[in-house]
């Protein structure tokens, strides 16, 4: 029976909790698109850009590692069933029951005068177009992509079950691992169904987690080299964030995000190589730091880790609700707005989970049967 690696649970939990400040600060940032924008502040842009290149990508690598351990104790049919119940059904339920509320508060802020039932019907009756635009899926893109990646990788996982292959980076681990930035950069060009979210890149991260990062020897090597990796990651992040955040904060960028070119030439490839190096160093260094500092279990971390996916699904509704009303009740109080949005958003998210886990239908719809 494999020993549970609590540091992976704790790293995943850390990333999920980062979503509270991340999505709260998106309201005050010019980076990307959100339900509504209030300001274009340098500090908010810097925070978003510090995490955007790597933190969701790390979740896909961890999911690949989790698949390795899962297939040690589950047969392929059980694995697929768990993917459907934990990812696909909650994604559909979230798109129908959760995301319309998030959209509603964004619409209200931008002058919408209709009712919520009218908006919900409009979203459902034209669901495909809203899904394609990304509005209806919102943050649930992660569940959609992870389910798609799990299905696409499934034939490979079945053929190469845990223990059925020799680790290809067994010798010279770190140099070989770092070279994987090249396929990640190339993969980032393909199947970007939503901006800068490449299904190919996420599939590669999942497979790297399954075949490489799941290895105990690789994990030990990352722990041993955690500081060189982490310092390199920080330096490159600073070099990336300062000019990019300034650019987003400038008057020319105030109306929205600056799109990254998706066509291939040397200049754009070098930019992608640089951002993917930040991504990959972030994945490797956070895993190394996590293995050294986060290998523990507490009642609080076990409690929250078990609720990671429901937190992901419900947090966005409460952030948008409290942001909308706080902006009306206390205008020009940016710091207070952000702090209260994060705090109240977290408390009401947890209260929602505790209520829904006691109702059989919501247990099934939102993947909370085991809570």
QUIBELQUI-V411829 format. One record per residue. N is the residue number from 0. RES is the residue in three letters. PHI is phi in whole degrees, -180 to 180 (NA if undefined). OMEGA is omega in whole degrees, 0 to 359 (* if undefined). Layout:
n res phi omega
N RES PHI OMEGA
N RES PHI OMEGA
This chain:
n res phi omega
0 UNK NA 183
1 UNK -65 177
2 UNK -77 181
3 UNK -69 179
4 UNK -99 186
5 UNK -67 181
6 UNK -66 176
7 UNK -67 175
8 UNK -61 183
9 UNK -71 176
10 UNK -65 178
11 UNK -60 178
12 UNK -62 179
13 UNK -56 180
14 UNK -66 179
15 UNK -62 181
16 UNK -69 176
17 UNK -61 181
18 UNK -62 179
19 UNK -66 174
20 UNK -68 183
21 UNK -61 183
22 UNK -75 175
23 UNK -66 182
24 UNK -77 177
25 UNK -59 177
26 UNK -64 185
27 UNK -110 185
28 UNK -123 174
29 UNK -96 183
30 UNK -83 173
31 UNK 65 180
32 UNK -120 177
33 UNK -148 184
34 UNK -64 173
35 UNK -156 181
36 UNK -117 182
37 UNK -106 183
38 UNK -154 177
39 UNK -133 189
40 UNK -100 182
41 UNK -60 183
42 UNK -62 178
43 UNK -65 178
44 UNK -61 181
45 UNK -64 179
46 UNK -64 181
47 UNK -60 183
48 UNK -70 177
49 UNK -69 183
50 UNK -105 189
51 UNK -55 184
52 UNK -69 193
53 UNK -139 195
54 UNK -74 175
55 UNK -74 177
56 UNK -62 178
57 UNK -62 178
58 UNK -62 178
59 UNK -71 176
60 UNK -65 178
61 UNK -66 177
62 UNK -62 176
63 UNK -65 176
64 UNK -62 180
65 UNK -62 178
66 UNK -64 178
67 UNK -60 181
68 UNK -70 180
69 UNK -64 182
70 UNK -75 171
71 UNK -75 184
72 UNK -121 179
73 UNK -123 171
74 UNK -85 184
75 UNK -56 180
76 UNK -65 178
77 UNK -64 179
78 UNK -62 179
79 UNK -63 179
80 UNK -60 179
81 UNK -67 177
82 UNK -63 179
83 UNK -67 184
84 UNK -72 184
85 UNK -94 185
86 UNK -118 190
87 UNK -70 181
88 UNK -64 176
89 UNK -60 178
90 UNK -64 178
91 UNK -65 179
92 UNK -61 179
93 UNK -65 180
94 UNK -66 183
95 UNK -87 191
96 UNK -109 186
97 UNK -107 186
98 UNK -61 178
99 UNK -57 177
100 UNK -66 177
101 UNK -62 180
102 UNK -65 183
103 UNK -58 181
104 UNK -70 173
105 UNK -65 178
106 UNK -64 179
107 UNK -59 181
108 UNK -62 182
109 UNK -92 171
110 UNK 102 180
111 UNK -64 182
112 UNK -115 182
113 UNK -82 180
114 UNK -90 176
115 UNK -65 178
116 UNK -57 179
117 UNK -66 179
118 UNK -67 180
119 UNK -59 180
120 UNK -65 177
121 UNK -62 180
122 UNK -66 183
123 UNK -75 182
124 UNK -73 176
125 UNK -120 188
126 UNK -59 184
127 UNK -64 181
128 UNK -67 178
129 UNK -70 176
130 UNK -69 179
131 UNK -64 180
132 UNK -74 181
133 UNK 93 183
134 UNK -65 185
135 UNK -75 182
136 UNK -85 177
137 UNK 50 180
138 UNK -65 180
139 UNK -70 174
140 UNK -55 181
141 UNK -61 179
142 UNK -66 179
143 UNK -63 181
144 UNK -65 182
145 UNK -66 176
146 UNK -65 179
147 UNK -61 179
148 UNK -63 180
149 UNK -62 180
150 UNK -72 181
151 UNK -63 182
152 UNK -81 189
153 UNK -56 179
154 UNK -59 179
155 UNK -70 180
156 UNK -64 180
157 UNK -69 181
158 UNK -70 182
159 UNK -113 179
160 UNK -68 179
161 UNK -51 180
162 UNK 90 184
163 UNK -97 179
164 UNK -146 175
165 UNK -100 183
166 UNK -57 182
167 UNK -71 178
168 UNK -116 184
169 UNK -60 178
170 UNK -111 182
171 UNK 62 190
172 UNK -54 189
173 UNK -64 178
174 UNK -57 180
175 UNK -66 179
176 UNK -64 182
177 UNK -64 179
178 UNK -66 180
179 UNK -68 174
180 UNK -61 183
181 UNK -67 176
182 UNK -62 177
183 UNK -64 179
184 UNK -66 179
185 UNK -66 181
186 UNK -63 182
187 UNK -66 178
188 UNK -78 195
189 UNK -112 174
190 UNK 54 173
191 UNK -88 182
192 UNK -67 171
193 UNK -123 188
194 UNK -53 177
195 UNK 58 176
196 UNK -130 185
197 UNK -86 178
198 UNK -64 179
199 UNK -65 180
200 UNK -62 180
201 UNK -68 175
202 UNK -64 177
203 UNK -62 179
204 UNK -62 178
205 UNK -61 181
206 UNK -69 176
207 UNK -62 177
208 UNK -63 183
209 UNK -67 188
210 UNK -89 189
211 UNK -116 187
212 UNK -74 176
213 UNK -74 183
214 UNK -74 181
215 UNK -60 179
216 UNK -65 177
217 UNK -65 180
218 UNK -63 177
219 UNK -65 179
220 UNK -64 178
221 UNK -65 177
222 UNK -66 180
223 UNK -63 183
224 UNK -101 188
225 UNK -61 185
226 UNK -72 174
227 UNK -58 179
228 UNK -65 185
229 UNK -70 178
230 UNK -65 177
231 UNK -61 178
232 UNK -61 180
233 UNK -65 182
234 UNK -62 180
235 UNK -65 178
236 UNK -63 178
237 UNK -63 179
238 UNK -62 180
239 UNK -83 190
240 UNK -73 188
241 UNK -58 180
242 UNK -69 182
243 UNK -70 178
244 UNK -64 177
245 UNK -63 180
246 UNK -63 179
247 UNK -67 183
248 UNK -84 182
249 UNK -67 183
250 UNK -61 182
251 UNK -71 182
252 UNK -100 188
253 UNK -65 184
254 UNK -77 181
255 UNK 168 185
256 UNK -84 176
257 UNK -99 186
258 UNK -70 175
259 UNK -85 179
260 UNK -62 182
261 UNK -102 179
262 UNK -79 185
263 UNK -102 161
264 UNK -152 188
265 UNK -62 183
266 UNK -63 181
267 UNK -67 178
268 UNK -66 179
269 UNK -64 176
270 UNK -64 179
271 UNK -64 178
272 UNK -63 180
273 UNK -66 181
274 UNK -68 177
275 UNK -74 174
276 UNK -68 174
277 UNK -61 178
278 UNK -54 188
279 UNK -71 175
280 UNK -65 176
281 UNK -62 179
282 UNK -61 185
283 UNK -68 184
284 UNK -72 179
285 UNK -67 175
286 UNK -64 179
287 UNK -64 178
288 UNK -66 180
289 UNK -64 180
290 UNK -62 182
291 UNK -82 189
292 UNK -107 188
293 UNK -116 179
294 UNK -84 179
295 UNK -153 174
296 UNK -132 175
297 UNK -130 179
298 UNK -58 182
299 UNK -67 182
300 UNK -72 176
301 UNK -64 179
302 UNK -60 183
303 UNK -72 180
304 UNK -61 179
305 UNK -65 183
306 UNK -109 185
307 UNK -57 183
308 UNK -68 174
309 UNK -61 176
310 UNK -59 180
311 UNK -60 184
312 UNK -71 191
313 UNK -94 189
314 UNK -62 188
315 UNK -68 179
316 UNK -63 184
317 UNK -71 176
318 UNK -62 181
319 UNK -67 180
320 UNK -62 183
321 UNK -69 177
322 UNK -61 181
323 UNK -60 183
324 UNK -75 179
325 UNK -66 177
326 UNK -64 178
327 UNK -79 187
328 UNK -80 182
329 UNK -137 178
330 UNK -63 178
331 UNK 64 175
332 UNK -126 190
333 UNK -58 184
334 UNK -64 180
335 UNK -64 178
336 UNK -59 183
337 UNK -65 182
338 UNK -62 181
339 UNK -68 178
340 UNK -61 179
341 UNK -66 185
342 UNK -66 180
343 UNK -67 178
344 UNK -60 179
345 UNK -66 182
346 UNK -61 182
347 UNK -75 173
348 UNK -63 180
349 UNK -66 178
350 UNK -64 178
351 UNK -62 180
352 UNK -63 181
353 UNK -64 178
354 UNK -73 186
355 UNK -71 182
356 UNK -71 180
357 UNK -94 181
358 UNK -112 189
359 UNK -58 185
360 UNK -66 179
361 UNK -75 172
362 UNK -57 182
363 UNK -71 185
364 UNK -63 186
365 UNK -112 173
366 UNK 63 184
367 UNK -115 183
368 UNK -64 183
369 UNK -89 181
370 UNK -78 *
